[in-house]
Amino acid sequence: MTTLTTFFSQDGQREAHVVRAESGLHVEAYEFTSHEMALVRIIDVSTHSEYYAEDTAENWVTYVIRN
């Protein structure tokens, strides 16, 4: 697996990693819980482009995608 891009929210509460794996692209969505950044969900974007994956990551950190 290779992390291609990392996005951060302005409030420091969320981050997202666009990852290329053998199965294709996915977005790892993290949120600050208690005292650490925790993986909340993995969003499968394997049937889409890298641009789509980046848009999805940006939507996570800007709270367009809610938990």
N, C-alpha and C positions, 0 to 999 in steps of 0.2 A: 504494500500500500504506500502511496505517495500523497502527501498533502500538497495540493496545488496552490491554494489561496486560503487565507484566514481573514475573517471579518470580525469586528468588535462593535458592540453597541456603545453609544455615547455615554450611557450611565454606568458602564462597566459590569452590567449584570448578565450579559449574554455574549456568546461568541459562536462562530460557525466555521467549520473547516470543510472545504471542498476537497474530496479525496478520490483519487483514482485507484481502484482495486482491480483484481483480475475479473471480477464480475461486472465492472463498469464504474460509473461515477455514483457517488452518494455524498450527502451533506451530513456531517456530524453536528448536531445542535446541542450546545451547552448552555447551562443557566447556573448562576451563583445560588447555591443553597447552603444555608448554615454558614460554614466557614470555607467552602471550596467550590470550584467550578465542577459541575457534575454533568455527565452526558445524559441528556433528557430524551433524545430520540435520534434515530438515523433515518434520513429521508432518502428514499431510493429515487434517483434521477438517471438510472442507467440507460433508459431509452431516449434520453435527451442530450443536448449539446452541453459543452462546458459553460457556455454563456448562460444557459438555462440554470445550470447548477449554481453559478455565481449569483444570479438573480434570486434564487431560492435562499441562498445563504444570506444575502442582503435583506430579504424579507423577514428572515428569522431575527436578525439583530435590530431591525427597525420595528419590531413588534407587529408587522403585518400578519405573520403567522403566530397565533397564540398557542400556548401550551395546553 
